[in-house]
Amino acid sequence: LVRRVDLDTITFDTGSAFVTESQVALLGDIAGGMLDVIEKDPSAVFLIEGHTDAVGSELSNLTLSDRRAEAVARILTEAYEVPPENMVVQGYGEAYPKVETEGPERANRRVALRNCGATAPVLFTAR
């Protein structure tokens, strides 16, 4: 239900979770926006989603998508100092393709970002 931002500048080779140096530089604007949100709300949480195309088994794609999300989260922390406690990673494998196809598709080998709000618990009071 939270709006997703596809990081279209970050795509992966088949079977890889490696982010090239040129792609690392492209994460600067995203990191800056994340840091702005965190400065205003230190409990903000961002979901880093990993995705794959339909090449490979479902299980290997799920594992690979986790590694892709982790790679981007690690870069955001190490290169741009986004606090790791403000990020959660999740791989979705081939479940949510950007381009519907059963074959290889670079646009589906991607990472997306969602601002999920705050980590602070929501308190409800009885009426």
C-alpha positions as CSV (number, residue, x, y, z in Angstrom):
1,L,0.0,0.0,0.0
2,V,3.0,2.3,0.3
3,R,4.2,3.9,-3.0
4,R,7.2,2.2,-4.5
5,V,10.1,4.0,-6.2
6,D,11.8,1.8,-8.7
7,L,15.5,2.5,-8.9
8,D,15.6,2.2,-12.7
9,T,19.3,3.2,-12.8
10,I,20.2,0.1,-10.8
11,T,19.8,-3.2,-12.8
12,F,21.7,-6.4,-12.6
13,D,23.2,-9.0,-14.9
14,T,21.5,-12.4,-14.9
15,G,22.3,-14.3,-11.7
16,S,24.2,-11.4,-10.2
17,A,23.8,-9.1,-7.2
18,F,26.8,-7.0,-8.1
19,V,26.3,-3.2,-8.3
20,T,28.8,-1.5,-10.7
21,E,30.8,1.6,-9.6
22,S,28.9,3.7,-12.1
23,Q,25.6,2.6,-10.5
24,V,26.8,3.3,-7.0
25,A,27.2,6.9,-7.9
26,L,23.6,7.0,-9.1
27,L,22.4,6.2,-5.6
28,G,23.5,9.5,-4.2
29,D,20.3,11.4,-4.8
30,I,18.2,8.5,-3.3
31,A,20.5,8.4,-0.3
32,G,20.2,12.2,0.1
33,G,16.4,12.0,0.1
34,M,16.4,9.2,2.6
35,L,18.7,11.1,4.9
36,D,16.4,14.2,4.6
37,V,13.5,12.0,5.7
38,I,15.5,10.4,8.6
39,E,16.6,13.9,9.8
40,K,13.0,14.9,10.1
41,D,11.9,11.6,11.6
42,P,14.7,9.4,13.0
43,S,12.4,6.5,13.3
44,A,11.6,6.4,9.5
45,V,12.0,3.0,7.9
46,F,12.7,2.3,4.2
47,L,12.0,-1.1,2.6
48,I,14.6,-2.0,0.1
49,E,13.0,-4.6,-2.3
50,G,15.0,-6.9,-4.5
51,H,13.5,-8.4,-7.7
52,T,14.5,-10.8,-10.5
53,D,13.3,-11.8,-13.9
54,A,11.8,-15.3,-14.6
55,V,15.2,-16.9,-15.5
56,G,16.1,-19.6,-13.0
57,S,14.2,-21.5,-10.3
58,E,11.8,-19.8,-8.0
59,L,14.0,-20.6,-4.9
60,S,17.2,-19.3,-6.5
61,N,15.4,-16.1,-7.7
62,L,14.1,-15.5,-4.2
63,T,17.6,-15.9,-2.7
64,L,19.1,-13.7,-5.5
65,S,16.5,-11.0,-4.9
66,D,17.4,-10.9,-1.2
67,R,21.1,-10.5,-2.1
68,R,20.3,-7.6,-4.5
69,A,18.3,-5.8,-1.8
70,E,21.1,-6.4,0.7
71,A,23.8,-5.1,-1.8
72,V,21.9,-1.8,-2.3
73,A,21.3,-1.4,1.4
74,R,25.0,-2.0,2.2
75,I,26.0,0.6,-0.4
76,L,23.5,3.1,1.0
77,T,25.1,2.6,4.4
78,E,28.8,2.4,3.5
79,A,28.9,5.0,0.7
80,Y,26.3,7.4,1.9
81,E,26.0,6.8,5.6
82,V,22.3,5.9,5.6
83,P,21.8,4.3,9.0
84,P,21.2,0.5,8.6
85,E,18.6,0.6,11.4
86,N,16.4,2.7,9.1
87,M,16.3,0.1,6.4
88,V,14.7,-3.3,6.0
89,V,15.5,-5.6,3.0
90,Q,13.2,-8.1,1.3
91,G,13.5,-10.1,-1.8
92,Y,10.5,-10.9,-3.9
93,G,12.1,-13.1,-6.6
94,E,10.2,-13.0,-9.8
95,A,6.8,-12.4,-8.1
96,Y,6.3,-8.7,-9.2
97,P,7.8,-8.2,-12.7
98,K,8.0,-4.7,-14.1
99,V,7.7,-6.2,-17.6
100,E,5.5,-9.3,-18.0
101,T,7.7,-12.0,-19.6
102,E,8.8,-15.5,-19.0
103,G,12.3,-14.8,-20.4
104,P,15.3,-12.7,-19.5
105,E,14.4,-9.0,-18.9
106,R,16.9,-6.6,-17.4
107,A,14.2,-4.2,-16.3
108,N,12.9,-7.0,-13.9
109,R,16.3,-7.4,-12.4
110,R,16.0,-4.4,-10.2
111,V,15.7,-2.9,-6.7
112,A,12.8,-0.7,-5.5
113,L,12.4,1.5,-2.4
114,R,9.5,2.3,-0.2
115,N,9.2,4.8,2.6
116,C,7.3,2.8,5.2
117,G,7.0,5.5,7.8
118,A,8.1,5.3,11.4
119,T,9.1,2.4,13.6
120,A,7.5,3.9,16.7
121,P,4.6,1.8,17.8
122,V,1.1,3.2,17.2
123,L,-0.9,3.3,20.4
124,F,-4.6,2.8,20.4
125,T,-6.8,3.8,23.3
126,A,-10.1,2.2,24.1
127,R,-13.2,4.4,24.0
